[in-house]
């Protein structure tokens, strides 16, 4: 496998992750993430070296898609936090004033 092929597989895996996040399909998310991580390991094994403009563009696209995945995950976490706050009667005000309690 070439670095180009591996980057394309990473991009395909990231598209699959985004689709799974949108559909809330945990099984598909696990498969896409496992594929992405395996392909990233392949990229690591292929080593570093000068990157052509095409490889740089593919890496940039992978980075943009990874950022999109991060945003989806953060939004999902914020929704869960809001629901938990409502269930516990806190009203969901994450920015309220007062003492902060830390748990060890």
N, C-alpha and C positions, 0 to 999 in steps of 0.2 A: 504494500500500500504506500502511496506517495503522500507527502504532506498535504498536497492539494486535495486528494481523495479523502484524507482524514478530516480536513477542515470542512469539507462538504458534508461528511457524515455527522460532524458535530452540529453544523447548522440544521441538518434534517432532524437531529435529536432535539434541538432546542425548539424547533417548530412543533414537534410532537409534544414536548413538555408544555408549551403554551396552550395547545389544544386541550391537553388533559387538564390543565389548571382551569381553563374556561368551562370544561364539561364536568369538573369536580370528579374526574375518573382517577382514583388513586392507583389502580392497577396499571393503567396506561402511563401514569406519571412515574411509577416505579420502573417500568420497562424503559421508558425514554431516558430517565436519569441514569440508569445502569448502562445503557448504550452510550450515552454521552461521556460518562466517566471512563468507560473502557476505551473509547476512541481518543479521549484526551491522554490516557496512558500510552496509547499507541503513538500519538504525536510526541510525547515526551521521549519515548524510545527512539523515535526517528531523529532526534537531536535538533540542535539549533543550527542556524546558518543564515546566510543572506536570504532575504525574502524578496521575491519578485513583486512587482506592483499587484499582480493578481492575488498572490498569497496575502499580501497586506490588506487588500480589499476583503478577502474572505475572512480574515481574522477580525477585521473591523465589524463585519456583518455578524459574526458569532458574538462579539462583545456587545453589540446593540441588542441582539436577541436575548442574551444572558441578562442584560439590564431590564428588559421587558419582563422576563421571568421573575426577577427580584421584586419588581414593582407589584406584580400580581400576588406574590407570596406576602409581601408587606400589607397589601390591601386586605387579603384574607385574614391575616393575623389581627389587623385593626378591627375587622368585623367581629371576630371571635371575642376580642377584648371587650368591645362595646356590649355584646350580648351577655357576657359574664358579669359585667358591671351592672347591667340592668337586672339580671337575676339576683344579684346580691344587694340590690337596693342602693347602689352607689350613684345611680343616675348617669353614669357614663362620662363624668367630667374628668378627663385625664389631666386637666391643667388647673385643678382646684388648689387653693392655698391651704397651707397647714403642714404639720410635720409629716415627714416621709419615714415609713417604717421599713427597715431592711430585715430580711430573713436570711439566716445562715443555712 
